[in-house]
């Protein structure tokens, strides 16, 4: 019989980690630390309808080298700018196929991008916006994971998508790092996350578990999973919810900088975290 996991971190350790993480949040959750994070693409769009399209593209292609991601996202968004929503919704399927013929971003072809954009257009036409579609899924019952499954299913159906890698679903057991990152970008608002979607409370969000957050979670005992799957994502999110119940993804950006920037060392962060936990 499997033993139930104890609360990790325990209340005192959670308190100590919150003090530490709040200090890191104040120090590093700033625009100057964003490049080359793909969230910077969203800052060019004031209209939430434009921003949600830019964010969907940027998050779905957020795999591989940063420079390659930037080039690929720019290649897709440049013909749609400055008003992606209006421009995209005025295009025919033939327009899209011609526009992105020959596109390639590692495993992603132009056909996959067309399917994603066609799905977005269909959802916008039926629901008014991607945000409205997601809110309806969330209001339909269940948690954020179930809402994400419904959201993905709707987009895939609308675009007749066959590429589950570009737009993964929690139903497949995926940790959906890129998709949970997108939902966080659109639902939270601070110096880095631009927001744009109302009605999705930060307390409900799932932590985007990239390799850096996974390493932190493993080191601190938030999960014992050997890979960053959906179960690991749930366990790591639950641990951060004990640290910051009202906003468990608050520290995602500042902590992940220690795995991305050469001037911030992950080993130093992990040692500081371990000291905080021991004090707890």
C-alpha positions as CSV (number, residue, x, y, z in Angstrom):
1,X,0.0,0.0,0.0
2,X,1.4,3.4,-1.0
3,X,2.0,5.8,1.9
4,X,0.5,9.2,1.6
5,X,3.1,11.9,1.0
6,X,3.6,14.3,3.9
7,X,3.2,18.0,3.4
8,X,6.2,19.1,1.5
9,X,7.5,21.6,2.5
10,X,6.3,21.5,6.1
11,X,4.8,24.8,7.4
12,X,8.0,26.2,8.9
13,X,10.1,25.3,5.9
14,X,7.4,26.8,3.7
15,X,7.6,30.0,5.7
16,X,11.4,30.2,5.4
17,X,11.3,29.5,1.7
18,X,8.7,32.2,1.1
19,X,10.9,34.8,2.8
20,X,13.8,33.7,0.5
21,X,11.7,33.5,-2.6
22,X,10.1,36.9,-2.0
23,X,13.5,38.4,-1.9
24,X,14.5,36.7,-5.1
25,X,11.1,37.8,-6.7
26,X,11.8,41.5,-5.8
27,X,15.3,41.3,-7.1
28,X,14.8,39.5,-10.4
29,X,11.2,39.8,-11.5
30,X,12.1,42.8,-13.7
31,X,12.0,43.5,-17.4
32,X,15.8,43.8,-17.6
33,X,16.0,40.0,-16.8
34,X,13.6,39.0,-19.5
35,X,15.7,38.6,-22.6
36,X,15.9,36.1,-24.2
37,X,12.7,34.8,-22.6
38,X,9.9,34.5,-25.2
39,X,7.5,36.4,-23.0
40,X,9.1,39.6,-24.3
41,X,7.2,39.1,-27.6
42,X,3.9,39.8,-25.8
43,X,5.0,43.3,-24.7
44,X,4.5,44.7,-28.2
45,X,0.8,44.2,-28.0
46,X,-1.5,46.3,-25.8
47,X,-4.7,44.7,-27.0
48,X,-5.4,41.4,-25.1
49,X,-6.8,39.9,-28.3
50,X,-3.5,40.5,-30.1
51,X,-1.5,39.5,-27.1
52,X,-3.2,36.1,-26.7
53,X,-2.4,35.2,-30.3
54,X,1.2,36.3,-29.9
55,X,1.5,34.4,-26.6
56,X,0.1,31.2,-28.1
57,X,2.6,31.2,-30.9
58,X,5.5,32.2,-28.6
59,X,4.7,29.5,-26.0
60,X,4.1,26.7,-28.5
61,X,7.5,27.3,-30.1
62,X,9.3,27.8,-26.9
63,X,11.6,24.8,-27.2
64,X,15.2,24.6,-28.5
65,X,17.8,27.4,-28.5
66,X,16.6,30.9,-27.5
67,X,17.9,32.5,-30.7
68,X,16.1,29.9,-32.8
69,X,12.9,30.4,-30.9
70,X,13.1,34.2,-31.4
71,X,13.6,33.9,-35.1
72,X,10.8,31.4,-35.6
73,X,8.3,33.4,-33.5
74,X,9.2,36.5,-35.5
75,X,8.8,34.7,-38.8
76,X,5.2,33.7,-37.8
77,X,4.1,37.0,-36.2
78,X,5.8,39.5,-38.6
79,X,3.1,39.1,-41.3
80,X,0.4,39.5,-38.7
81,X,1.7,42.6,-37.0
82,X,0.7,45.1,-35.8
83,X,-2.8,43.6,-35.3
84,X,-2.5,39.8,-35.2
85,X,-6.2,39.2,-34.4
86,X,-7.7,41.3,-37.1
87,X,-5.1,40.2,-39.7
88,X,-5.4,36.5,-38.9
89,X,-9.2,36.5,-38.8
90,X,-9.2,38.0,-42.3
91,X,-7.0,35.3,-43.8
92,X,-8.3,32.2,-45.6
93,X,-6.8,28.8,-45.1
94,X,-5.1,29.1,-48.5
95,X,-3.6,32.5,-47.4
96,X,-2.1,30.8,-44.3
97,X,-0.7,27.8,-46.2
98,X,1.0,30.1,-48.7
99,X,2.3,32.4,-46.0
100,X,4.0,29.6,-43.9
101,X,5.0,27.3,-46.7
102,X,8.5,26.1,-46.0
103,X,8.5,27.2,-42.4
104,X,10.4,24.9,-40.0
105,X,11.2,25.1,-36.3
106,X,12.9,21.9,-35.3
107,X,10.0,19.4,-35.1
108,X,7.4,21.9,-36.2
109,X,6.4,22.4,-39.8
110,X,4.5,25.2,-41.6
111,X,1.5,22.8,-41.7
112,X,1.5,22.5,-37.9
113,X,1.6,26.3,-37.5
114,X,-1.3,26.7,-40.0
115,X,-3.3,24.1,-38.0
116,X,-2.6,26.0,-34.7
117,X,-3.6,29.4,-36.3
118,X,-6.7,27.9,-37.9
119,X,-7.7,26.5,-34.6
120,X,-7.3,29.9,-33.0
121,X,-9.4,31.6,-35.7
122,X,-12.2,29.1,-35.2
123,X,-12.2,29.5,-31.5
124,X,-12.2,33.3,-31.8
125,X,-15.1,33.1,-34.2
126,X,-17.1,30.8,-32.0
127,X,-16.2,32.1,-28.5
128,X,-15.0,35.7,-29.1
129,X,-11.5,35.1,-27.8
130,X,-9.1,32.4,-26.7
131,X,-9.5,33.7,-23.2
132,X,-13.3,33.4,-23.3
133,X,-12.8,29.8,-24.5
134,X,-10.5,29.0,-21.6
135,X,-12.7,30.7,-19.0
136,X,-15.7,28.6,-20.3
137,X,-13.7,25.4,-19.9
138,X,-12.7,26.4,-16.4
139,X,-16.3,27.3,-15.5
140,X,-17.4,23.9,-16.8
141,X,-16.1,22.1,-13.7
142,X,-12.9,20.5,-12.6
143,X,-9.5,22.1,-12.0
144,X,-7.1,24.0,-14.3
145,X,-5.8,20.7,-15.7
146,X,-9.2,19.6,-16.9
147,X,-9.9,23.1,-18.3
148,X,-6.6,22.9,-20.2
149,X,-7.5,19.5,-21.7
150,X,-10.8,21.0,-22.9
151,X,-9.0,24.1,-24.3
152,X,-6.5,22.0,-26.2
153,X,-9.2,19.7,-27.5
154,X,-11.1,22.7,-28.8
155,X,-8.1,24.2,-30.5
156,X,-7.0,20.9,-32.1
157,X,-10.5,20.2,-33.4
158,X,-10.8,23.7,-34.8
159,X,-7.5,23.5,-36.7
160,X,-7.8,19.8,-37.5
161,X,-4.4,19.4,-35.9
162,X,-2.5,16.2,-35.9
163,X,0.6,17.6,-34.2
164,X,0.3,16.9,-30.5
165,X,3.8,18.0,-29.8
166,X,3.2,21.6,-30.8
167,X,0.0,21.7,-28.7
168,X,0.2,19.0,-26.0
169,X,-2.6,18.0,-23.7
170,X,-2.5,16.9,-20.0
171,X,-4.8,14.1,-21.2
172,X,-1.7,12.6,-22.8
173,X,0.2,12.7,-19.5
174,X,2.3,15.7,-20.6
175,X,3.5,18.3,-18.0
176,X,2.4,20.8,-20.7
177,X,5.2,23.2,-19.6
178,X,4.8,25.5,-22.6
179,X,1.0,25.6,-22.4
180,X,0.9,26.2,-18.6
181,X,3.5,29.0,-19.3
182,X,1.1,30.6,-21.8
183,X,-1.8,30.4,-19.3
184,X,0.4,32.0,-16.7
185,X,1.5,34.8,-19.0
186,X,-2.1,35.6,-19.8
187,X,-3.6,35.2,-16.4
188,X,-1.1,36.9,-14.1
189,X,0.1,40.5,-14.2
190,X,3.3,41.8,-12.7
191,X,6.5,43.3,-14.0
192,X,7.1,40.3,-16.3
193,X,3.7,38.5,-16.9
194,X,1.6,41.0,-18.9
195,X,-1.8,39.4,-18.3
196,X,-4.9,40.0,-20.4
197,X,-7.3,37.3,-19.3
198,X,-9.7,38.0,-16.6
199,X,-11.4,35.3,-14.5
200,X,-8.5,32.9,-14.2
201,X,-7.3,33.2,-10.6
202,X,-3.5,33.0,-10.0
203,X,-4.2,30.5,-7.2
204,X,-5.5,28.0,-9.7
205,X,-2.4,28.0,-12.1
206,X,-0.1,25.1,-12.6
207,X,3.7,25.6,-12.4
208,X,5.4,25.5,-15.8
209,X,8.0,22.7,-15.0
210,X,11.0,23.4,-17.2
211,X,14.3,21.5,-16.4
212,X,15.3,24.3,-14.0
213,X,12.1,24.2,-11.9
214,X,12.2,20.4,-12.1
215,X,15.7,20.4,-10.7
216,X,14.8,22.8,-7.9
217,X,11.7,20.7,-7.1
218,X,13.7,17.5,-7.0
219,X,16.4,19.0,-4.8
220,X,13.9,20.4,-2.3
221,X,12.0,17.1,-2.2
222,X,8.9,18.6,-3.8
223,X,8.8,15.5,-6.1
224,X,10.6,12.3,-6.4
225,X,9.6,11.7,-10.0
226,X,12.4,10.8,-12.4
227,X,10.9,12.8,-15.2
228,X,9.0,16.0,-15.5
229,X,5.6,14.5,-16.3
230,X,2.1,15.6,-15.3
231,X,2.3,14.0,-11.9
232,X,5.6,15.8,-11.1
233,X,4.0,19.0,-12.3
234,X,1.1,18.5,-9.9
235,X,3.4,17.7,-7.0
236,X,5.7,20.7,-7.6
237,X,2.7,23.0,-8.0
238,X,1.2,21.7,-4.7
239,X,4.5,22.4,-2.9
240,X,4.7,25.9,-4.2
241,X,1.0,26.4,-3.2
242,X,2.0,25.6,0.4
243,X,4.6,28.4,0.1
244,X,2.4,30.9,-1.6
245,X,-1.3,29.7,-1.7
246,X,-2.7,32.7,-3.4
247,X,-0.1,32.6,-6.3
248,X,1.9,29.3,-6.6
249,X,3.5,30.3,-9.9
250,X,4.7,33.6,-8.6
251,X,8.3,32.5,-8.3
252,X,8.6,30.7,-11.7
253,X,10.4,33.5,-13.5
254,X,12.9,34.5,-10.8
255,X,13.9,31.0,-9.9
256,X,14.3,29.8,-13.5
257,X,16.7,32.7,-14.2
258,X,19.3,30.7,-12.2
259,X,19.3,28.0,-14.9
260,X,19.2,30.4,-17.8
261,X,21.5,33.3,-17.0
262,X,25.3,32.8,-16.8
263,X,25.6,35.4,-14.0
264,X,23.2,33.5,-11.8
265,X,24.3,30.1,-10.6
266,X,21.9,27.3,-9.9
267,X,24.2,25.7,-7.4
268,X,24.2,28.9,-5.3
269,X,20.4,29.0,-5.3
270,X,20.1,25.4,-4.3
271,X,22.5,25.8,-1.4
272,X,20.6,28.9,-0.2
273,X,17.3,27.0,-0.4
274,X,18.8,24.1,1.5
275,X,19.9,26.4,4.2
276,X,16.4,28.0,4.4
277,X,14.8,24.6,4.7
278,X,17.2,23.5,7.5
279,X,16.3,26.7,9.4
280,X,12.7,25.7,9.0
